[in-house]
Amino acid sequence: MTATLLDGAATARAIKDELRPEIQALSARGRCPGLGAILVGDDPASAVYVRSKTRACEELGMHHETARLPATAATDDVLAQVENYNRRSEIHGILVQLPLPPQVDVERVLALVDPAKDVDGFHPVNVGLLVQKRPRFVACTPAGIMELLRRYGVPVAGRRAVVLGRSDIVGKPMALLLLHADATVTVCHSKTRDLAAVTREADVLVVAIGRPGLVRREHVKPGAVVVDVGMNRLEDAELARDLLEEARLREFVKKRHALVGDVHFPSVKEVASAVTPVPGGVGPLTIALLMKNTAKAAALAP
């Protein structure tokens, strides 16, 4: 058996196509959705992510701005930029690109974002609303995964779901969304004993642990649906030979790097019924849902 590929890129394009008329209607009313990003430091991956998000804004005809602060910025510098975006009516959504440098107090920064502009879904108010099953803005990656499962007709209600990872950004909101969709949910993490025994119980397995190729064939129940949230830059040639299929390995030899997930794709695709690729799986969905949340924030603005 070879798994069906869950095409996140195609699903993201469909979501953006559905958003276009909504954005056009808002703009016609003088309420063009606006996204304000804050990028601190010169981390290459963060810069790529922000560029991808601003390109999506341009593609959809949305207003966007990026405030770039130096890697030496203090907490107060970042807070001042958040307050600036909070005040401005043309900015409907605020994106604080994570991770922030170690000297910046992440909790203070995220807590200062106006909950009505918190399109990343990280503010305690929005997290609380999600817990109560009254979501306003939901973290974009888990929300995108739920869209992917829905559009591919993957049943969730009554099924066993396992989430590998307990981060505030993916693992915890993912578990809540699956629970609200009537799945029976288990969350695994670094202290989980006999991990493979737990993950093999999953009908739906979501992997967001940040370790390339961790989940292999022996971790997956035959016929399970596997969603790989991992985004790991691979530069080790020996590891590449283990994790990459032939075509991607040839590409790795040319470029000397590749993007891989937390799932060992070559072995898992032989046992799962469906699996997301990396790249082209969850990543594009995260950006599409950020656009959707920003349009929603503009529609809800007073």
N, C-alpha and C positions, 0 to 999 in steps of 0.2 A: 504494500500500500504506500502510495506517495501522497502526502498531505496537500490539500487545497491551500493555495497562497491567499491570505487575507490582504488584499491590496489597499494599504492605507493611503497611498498617493492618489489612487483613483477615487477613493471615498472622500478624501480631502477636497479634491476638485469638485465633486458633486455638492459638498456642503457649501463651498464658496459660490458655486453657480446659483444655489438656492438663496444665498445671502444677497446677491447683487441687486435684485429688485427692491429688497427691504432697505438697503443702503441708499439706493437712488431715491426712494420715497422719503427717507429721512433727510437727505440732502436737499430735496425739493422744498422741504418745510424749514430750511435754514438750520438743520441740525445734523450736519455731516459728522459721522462718528470720528472721534479723534483719540489717538493712542499716544500717550507720553511714556517713553522708555527712559530708564536710568541705567547707564552702563558705567561701572566703576572699575578702573584699571584697564589693563591691556591683555587680558586673557584671550587667546585666539579663538577658543571655542565659544566663549560668550559673545565675542564680536560677530562671529558667523551666525549665531542664533539671532542676535538683534537684527542683523542685516536681512535674514530670512523673513523675520516678522515685519520689518518695514517694507520689504518688497511686496509682501502679501497685501499690506495696506495700499500701496500704490496700485497694485493689480485690481483692487476692489474700489478704488476711488475714495479711500479714507484718508483723513488728515493724520499725519504722524510727525512726531518730534523725538529726537534722542538727545538727552543731556549726558555728556561724557565728562566724567570726573577722573582725576588722576588716581593711581593705585595708592597714593599716600593720603587720600581723602579721609577725614575724620567722620565719626558718626553724625556730628552736627552739620557737616557739609551735605551729607546725603539727606538728612532730615529737612534741610532748607529747600532742597530740590523737590522733595515730596510735597512740602507745604505749598510750593509754587504751583505744582500741578493740581493740588487739591483746590486752590483758589480759582483756577481758570475754567470758565464755562465751556470753552471749546475743546478741552481735554476731558473725555468721558471715561477713559480707561487708563490706569497707571500700571506699568510693567517695571518692576525692579528686577533686573537681571541677576540671577543667583548663579554661582556663589559670590558673596561679597568678600572683600579682603578681611583678614582676621581681626583687624582693629575696629571694624565697623560692627555695631550691635544690631544684628539682623532682626531680632525680635522687636526692638524699638522702631526700626525702620518700617517693618511690615505692619506694625500696630498703628502707625501714624497715617497710613494710606486710608483715605476716605472709603469706608466699606461699600459705598455706592459706586466707587470707581475701581474697586479691587477685582479687576477682570482675571487675575490669576487665582482667585479663590483662597487666598492664604490668610486673610484677616480673621481674627478670632470670632467676630460676629458672623461672617459667612461660613466658617467651619461649624459654628453652633447651629446655624440654620440647616446645614446639611445633615448634621446629627439628628435634628428633629424632623427630618424629611420635609423640610420647607425650603429647598435650595434656591438661592438667588444666583450666585456665581460659584461654579464648581471648578476645582483645579482642572486645567485644560487637558492634561494627559489622560487621567481617568475618565473624564467626560468623553473624550475622543474615542477611547476604547469601548465604552458603552455604545456609542454611535456605530462603531465598526461591527460589533456583535449584532446589534439590531438590524443593520442593513444587510448583513450576510445571513440573517435568519437563524443565528445561533441561540438556541433556547437557554435561558438562565434560571427561570422559576423552577424551584424544586430540585435543582441540580447542585452538585457538590462543587464549590469553587475554592481554590487555594490561591492566596496571594503571597508571593515570596518577596518580602521586603516590607518594612514598616515606616517608611519615611512619611513626613507630613505632606510632601509634594505628590507622591504617587500611592504608596502602600496603604496608608490609612484611609484617604478618601476613596480609593478603589474598593477597599473592603466594604465601606459604607454603601457605595452605589450598588454593589452586588447584593448586599444584604437587603437594601430597599427594593431590589428587583426580585426578591424572594428566593435567592440562592442560600444555601447553607455554607457559611464562609469560615475558612480557617486561615489565619495569618501566620506565616513562618518567618524566621529571622535567624540571625547568627547563633542564637542559643538553642534553636530547635534540635531535638535529638532525632536521629535516624530520619534525616530530611527526605530521602527518597521514598521511605515508607509513607510519609504524609503526602508528598506531591503526587504519588501514584494513585491516591484516592480521588484526584481532581477530574471532574468532567471539563472544567474550565480552569486553566492554569495561567496566572499572570505573573511574569517574572520581572522583578525590578530590584535587583540586588547589587548591580554594579561590578560583577565579576565575569569576565568574558568566558563564554562556553561552559559555565557552571552546570547548567541543566542539560543532561544527556538522556539518551534513550531509556536508561534504567530509571529515570525519574518520572517517566510519563506513562500514564495509563493508555493502553491501545484505544484509539478513537477519540482521545481528548483533544480539546481546542487549546492551543498554546499561544499566548500573547507575549511577545518579547519586547520589553520596554528598554532594555539595555542599549547604551550608545557608548561603545568603548573604542578608542583609537588604538589600533593594533600595529606595532612596529617590529615585533619579535618574529623572525623568519621561522623558527622552529614551531612556535605556537600557531603561526599562520598555516603551516602545513597540516596541522591538526584541525583547525577550525574552518578552513575555507575549502570550498569545492574547487574543481579544476579551473573553471573559467575565472573565478575571483582570485585564485592563487596566481594565475598568470598576470592579472592586473596588479596584484600586490608586488610581484617581482619588478614590474615597471615603475610603480609609484613609491615603493618601499613603505607603504602604510595602507591600512584598510579600516573601515568602520565595521565593527562586529557587535552582536548583541550578547546577552547573558545566556542564550540558548545555543547549544551545539547543534547548529542547523542541519548538517549532513545526516546525523543519526536520528534527530527528533522528527524530521520530516517523513521518516520511514515508518513511524509508529503513530503519530498524531493524525487526526482527521483533517485538521486545519492548523496553520501556523502563520504568524506574521514574519515577513522578511526584515532584515536590517542590512542596508537602509531600505526605505520605501514602505515601512510598516507604520509604526506608531508616530514617528517624528512629524510627518506632514499633518497628521491629525491634530497634534498639539497646537500647531500654528493656526489651522482652520478653526479650532474651537476658541482660540484667543480672539480671532476676528469676530466670531459669533457672539462672544461675551461682550466685546466692545460695542458692537451694534446694539445689543440688548441694553447696555448701560446708557447709550445715547437715547434709546427709546423710552427708558424709565426716568431720564433726567427731568427735573422740574422745569 
